[in-house]
Amino acid sequence: MPGIMQDYFQQNMFKDVPNSSLQLSFAGTIMEFFTYASGPIAQALASRFGYTPVIILGVFLMTLGFEMAGFTSQIWHLYLTQGLLFGMGEGLLFVIAMGLVPQWFTRRRGLATGLTACGSGLGGLVFPFVVSPINNTLGVNWTYRILGFLMLGLNIITIIVVKPKYPQPKESHEKQPVRKVFDFEIFKNANYLLWMLASVIQISGFFVPVFFLPSYATSLGASSTQSSAVISVLMAFSFLGRILVGYVGDLIGRLNAHIIFVLLSGICAFLMWTFATSYGVLMAFAVVFGFFSPSYYSLFSPITAMVVGMEKLPTAITFLLLSNGISVFSPSIASAIQGVATEPFITYKMWTGAVYIVGGLLLICLKLRMAKSPWEKL
């Protein structure tokens, strides 16, 4: 959805603003950054007050962020509303959910987290067809307001059903030193540090197409509806891919499946997006890339559990997501580089392919460190 909203703002409200593409990209960047950076806050609050109050706070911040974004008249307003408020609320919900789901599953843990992660793919499929008509009829301000109340209603279900398998002990709600809430010993695990580095690099490639494919489709002569359809198709196959990679991970090993999907994503960016000079080819790229690219969101939790163990999983996920916040600046970095490039959009294409390939190679290094054999199920 950030790419669709950015394209609308760029073509309408802020079309006369210099460097509007770069400035608008920071709204999505800030949102994604706080989604990841709120991990330590979520864990500290959950340790002190329990999981449900943190989920309620997250729902409140998400709703408030979008409702306030409905009054946007300057680009910087989006930084505070969609970026800070919504991003932090989304992060609180995301961290709690991805930390609790693995507690309930062992043999099918990859499939379970894949089904959890596929929800964002389903939302990405539906929202573009909802957002574009509302933008064109009621305006972008009402789009934010309507989406805010819609998410409030849906997240009430989250408040009711998301629970830990094992109730927190009473002493966990007492004030604790930071060193007890966060186990910093985890940074002595070299495999965890390598996994963290590979993750940051690899997912840096995911945000660029999501942010810029609508604008790229528009540059090919596509209408606003067609541009939205590209993201919808990408998210539709992302929905399928997130489920399948979890299932495949349970069969051949979660790290093995992740390596395959990451490398195929990089190859897809180099071979398909680079030569997507027509709307049809771009749509084909959205299909293939959407299917393979989001494997991280399905598998990061079970892979992290495999690297550090279930006991240290909450702390490991917290610091992993915090480090992932670095990757959300990739659209802004790519935009800055693109500003001095001669060929339109070439930086976005090369950046996406390169970071996925490098991330995949680092994952192979992690596999070789952890496995006795290259063919071991891991």
C-alpha positions in Angstrom: 0.0 0.0 0.0 2.8 2.6 0.6 3.7 2.5 -3.1 0.2 3.2 -4.2 -0.3 6.1 -1.8 3.1 7.5 -2.8 2.2 7.3 -6.4 -1.1 9.1 -5.7 0.5 11.9 -3.7 3.3 12.2 -6.3 0.8 12.5 -9.2 -1.7 14.8 -7.4 -1.2 16.6 -4.1 2.6 17.1 -4.3 3.2 17.0 -8.0 4.8 20.5 -7.9 7.0 19.7 -4.9 10.7 19.3 -5.8 12.1 15.8 -5.2 8.6 14.7 -4.1 9.5 11.1 -4.8 12.4 11.1 -2.4 10.5 13.0 0.3 7.5 10.8 0.0 9.6 7.6 0.2 10.7 8.7 3.6 7.1 8.3 4.9 7.1 4.6 4.1 10.7 4.3 5.3 9.9 5.8 8.7 6.8 3.6 9.0 8.8 0.4 8.3 11.7 1.5 10.6 9.4 2.0 13.6 7.7 -1.3 12.8 11.1 -3.0 13.4 12.6 -0.7 15.9 9.7 -1.0 18.3 10.7 -4.6 19.1 12.6 -3.8 22.3 9.7 -1.6 23.4 7.3 -4.4 22.8 9.3 -6.9 24.7 9.9 -4.6 27.7 6.2 -3.7 27.9 5.1 -7.3 27.5 7.5 -8.3 30.3 6.1 -5.6 32.6 2.4 -5.6 31.7 1.6 -8.8 29.7 0.9 -9.4 26.1 -2.7 -8.2 25.8 -2.1 -4.6 27.0 0.7 -4.3 24.4 -1.6 -5.5 21.6 -4.2 -3.0 22.7 -1.7 -0.2 22.7 -0.5 -1.3 19.2 -4.1 -1.2 17.8 -4.7 2.2 19.3 -1.5 3.7 17.8 -2.3 2.2 14.3 -5.8 3.6 14.3 -4.7 7.0 15.6 -1.9 7.1 13.0 -4.2 6.6 10.0 -6.9 8.8 11.4 -4.5 11.7 11.8 -3.0 11.0 8.4 -6.4 11.8 7.1 -5.7 15.5 7.8 -2.4 15.5 5.8 -1.6 18.7 3.9 2.2 18.6 4.0 4.6 15.7 3.4 6.1 15.9 6.9 2.6 15.2 8.3 3.0 11.7 6.9 6.3 11.3 8.7 4.5 11.7 12.1 1.2 9.9 11.4 1.8 7.1 8.9 5.5 6.9 9.9 5.8 7.2 13.6 2.3 6.4 15.1 1.2 3.7 12.7 4.6 2.2 12.3 5.1 1.9 16.1 1.6 0.4 16.5 2.2 -2.1 13.7 5.5 -3.0 15.3 4.0 -3.8 18.7 1.5 -6.1 17.1 4.0 -7.8 14.8 6.6 -8.5 17.4 4.1 -10.0 19.9 2.4 -12.1 17.2 5.6 -13.5 15.7 7.0 -14.3 19.1 3.9 -16.2 20.3 3.0 -18.3 17.3 6.1 -20.6 17.5 5.1 -21.5 21.1 2.1 -23.4 19.8 3.8 -25.5 17.1 6.9 -27.8 16.7 6.6 -30.1 13.7 4.7 -27.7 11.5 6.2 -24.5 12.9 7.3 -23.3 9.4 3.8 -23.7 8.0 2.2 -22.0 11.0 4.4 -18.9 10.8 3.9 -18.9 7.0 0.2 -18.7 7.5 0.6 -15.9 10.1 2.8 -14.0 7.7 0.5 -14.5 4.7 -2.0 -12.1 6.2 0.0 -9.1 5.0 0.0 -10.6 1.5 -3.8 -11.0 1.6 -4.1 -7.4 2.8 -1.8 -6.3 0.0 -4.0 -8.1 -2.5 -7.3 -6.5 -1.3 -6.3 -3.0 -0.3 -5.0 -1.7 -3.7 -8.5 -2.4 -5.2 -10.1 -0.6 -2.2 -7.6 2.3 -2.0 -7.5 3.5 -5.6 -11.3 3.9 -6.0 -11.6 5.8 -2.7 -8.6 8.0 -3.6 -10.3 8.8 -6.9 -13.8 9.5 -5.5 -13.4 10.7 -1.9 -9.7 11.8 -1.9 -6.7 10.4 -0.1 -7.7 12.0 3.3 -10.9 9.9 3.5 -8.9 6.8 2.4 -6.8 7.0 5.5 -9.8 7.6 7.8 -11.7 4.7 6.3 -8.7 2.3 6.5 -8.1 3.4 10.1 -11.5 2.4 11.3 -11.4 -0.8 9.2 -8.2 -1.9 10.9 -9.6 -1.0 14.3 -12.5 -3.4 13.7 -10.2 -6.2 12.4 -7.7 -5.9 15.1 -10.3 -6.4 17.8 -10.1 -10.0 16.7 -6.4 -9.9 17.3 -6.9 -8.7 20.9 -9.3 -11.6 21.6 -7.4 -14.5 20.0 -3.7 -13.8 20.3 -2.5 -15.4 23.6 0.7 -17.1 24.9 0.6 -20.9 25.2 2.3 -20.6 28.6 0.9 -18.0 31.0 3.5 -15.5 32.2 4.6 -16.0 35.8 3.5 -13.3 38.2 7.1 -12.2 38.8 7.4 -11.3 35.1 5.0 -8.4 35.7 7.3 -7.0 38.3 9.9 -4.3 37.4 13.0 -6.1 36.2 16.5 -4.9 35.3 17.1 -4.4 31.6 19.7 -7.2 31.6 16.9 -9.7 32.6 14.5 -8.5 30.0 17.1 -8.6 27.2 19.7 -11.4 27.2 22.8 -9.6 25.7 24.7 -12.9 25.9 23.0 -13.7 22.6 25.6 -11.5 20.7 28.3 -14.1 21.6 26.6 -16.5 19.2 28.4 -16.0 15.8 25.7 -17.9 13.9 23.1 -15.4 15.2 25.2 -12.4 14.1 25.6 -13.9 10.6 21.9 -14.6 10.4 21.2 -11.0 11.5 23.6 -9.6 8.8 22.1 -11.8 6.1 18.6 -10.8 7.0 19.3 -7.1 6.9 20.9 -7.3 3.5 18.4 -9.7 2.0 15.2 -7.8 3.0 16.7 -4.5 1.8 15.7 -5.8 -1.7 12.1 -6.4 -0.8 11.0 -2.8 -0.1 12.3 -1.3 -3.3 9.8 -3.0 -5.7 7.0 -2.6 -3.2 7.6 1.1 -3.1 8.4 1.9 -6.7 6.5 -0.7 -8.9 3.4 1.5 -9.1 5.5 4.5 -10.3 7.4 2.3 -12.7 4.1 1.0 -14.1 2.9 4.6 -14.5 6.1 5.4 -16.5 5.2 2.6 -18.9 1.9 4.3 -19.6 -0.3 2.3 -17.2 -3.4 3.9 -15.6 -3.7 4.3 -11.8 -5.9 1.2 -11.7 -3.4 -0.8 -13.7 -0.5 0.4 -11.5 -2.4 -0.7 -8.4 -3.1 -4.1 -10.0 0.7 -4.7 -10.2 1.0 -4.5 -6.5 -2.2 -6.5 -6.0 -0.8 -9.3 -8.2 2.6 -9.2 -6.3 0.8 -9.4 -3.0 -1.5 -12.2 -4.2 1.4 -14.4 -5.1 3.2 -13.2 -1.9 0.2 -14.6 -0.1 0.7 -18.0 -1.8 4.5 -17.9 -1.5 4.5 -17.3 2.2 2.3 -20.3 2.8 4.2 -22.6 0.4 7.7 -21.7 1.7 6.6 -22.6 5.2 5.3 -25.9 4.0 8.5 -26.6 1.9 10.6 -25.5 4.9 9.0 -28.2 7.0 9.9 -30.8 4.3 13.4 -29.9 3.3 14.6 -27.6 6.1 13.6 -24.0 6.8 17.0 -22.6 6.1 17.4 -24.6 3.0 14.0 -23.4 1.7 14.8 -19.8 2.6 18.2 -19.9 0.7 16.4 -21.2 -2.5 13.7 -18.6 -2.4 16.1 -15.7 -1.7 18.5 -16.6 -4.6 15.5 -17.1 -7.0 14.3 -13.6 -6.0 17.6 -12.0 -6.9 17.8 -13.9 -10.2 14.2 -12.8 -11.0 15.0 -9.1 -10.4 18.1 -9.3 -12.7 16.5 -11.3 -15.5 12.9 -10.0 -15.5 12.6 -6.5 -14.0 15.6 -5.3 -15.9 13.9 -6.1 -19.2 10.4 -5.2 -18.2 9.7 -2.6 -20.9 6.0 -3.5 -21.2 3.1 -3.8 -18.8 2.8 -7.5 -19.5 6.4 -8.3 -18.7 6.1 -6.2 -15.5 3.1 -8.1 -14.5 5.0 -11.4 -15.0 7.8 -10.0 -12.8 5.2 -9.2 -10.1 4.0 -12.8 -10.2 7.4 -14.5 -9.9 9.0 -12.0 -7.5 5.9 -11.8 -5.3 6.0 -15.6 -5.0 9.6 -16.0 -4.0 10.6 -12.7 -2.3 8.8 -12.7 1.1 10.1 -16.0 2.4 11.9 -14.2 5.2 8.6 -13.1 6.8 7.4 -16.7 7.0 10.7 -18.3 8.2 12.6 -15.8 10.2 10.9 -16.9 13.5 11.5 -20.7 13.1 15.0 -20.1 11.7 15.9 -17.8 14.6 14.6 -20.5 17.0 16.8 -23.0 15.3 19.9 -20.7 15.6 19.4 -19.7 19.3 16.9 -22.1 20.8 13.4 -21.4 22.1 14.5 -20.1 25.4 16.3 -17.1 23.9 13.8 -16.7 21.0 12.0 -13.5 22.4 15.3 -11.6 22.8 16.7 -12.9 19.5 13.6 -11.8 17.6 13.7 -8.4 19.3 17.2 -7.6 18.3 16.8 -9.2 14.9 13.9 -7.0 14.1 15.7 -4.0 15.5 18.6 -4.6 13.1 16.1 -5.1 10.3 15.1 -1.5 10.7 18.3 -0.5 8.9 16.9 -2.2 5.7 13.9 0.0 5.4 16.1 2.9 4.4 16.9 1.0 1.2 14.2 2.8 -0.9 15.5 6.2 0.1 19.1 5.2 -0.5 18.1 3.8 -3.9 16.2 7.0 -4.7 19.2 9.1 -3.9 21.4 7.0 -6.1 18.8 7.0 -8.9 18.8 10.8 -8.8 22.3 10.8 -10.5 21.6 7.8 -12.8 21.0 8.3 -16.5 18.5 5.5 -17.1 15.2 5.8 -15.2 14.6 3.1 -12.5 17.9 1.3 -13.3 19.1 1.7 -9.7 16.0 0.1 -8.3 16.4 -3.0 -10.5 20.1 -3.5 -9.9 19.8 -2.8 -6.1 17.0 -5.4 -5.7 18.8 -8.2 -7.5 22.2 -7.5 -5.9 21.1 -7.5 -2.3 19.1 -10.6 -2.7 22.0 -12.5 -4.2 24.4 -11.2 -1.5 21.9 -12.1 1.2 21.6 -15.6 -0.3 25.3 -16.1 -0.3 25.5 -15.2 3.4 22.7 -17.6 4.2 24.8 -20.3 2.4 27.7 -19.5 4.7 25.4 -19.8 7.7 24.2 -23.2 6.5 27.8 -24.4 6.1 28.6 -23.3 9.6 25.6 -25.1 11.2 25.3 -28.2 9.1 27.6 -31.3 9.1 26.8 -31.8 5.4 25.7 -29.4 2.6 22.7 -31.7 2.0 21.6 -31.8 5.6 18.0 -30.8 6.4 18.3 -27.6 8.3 
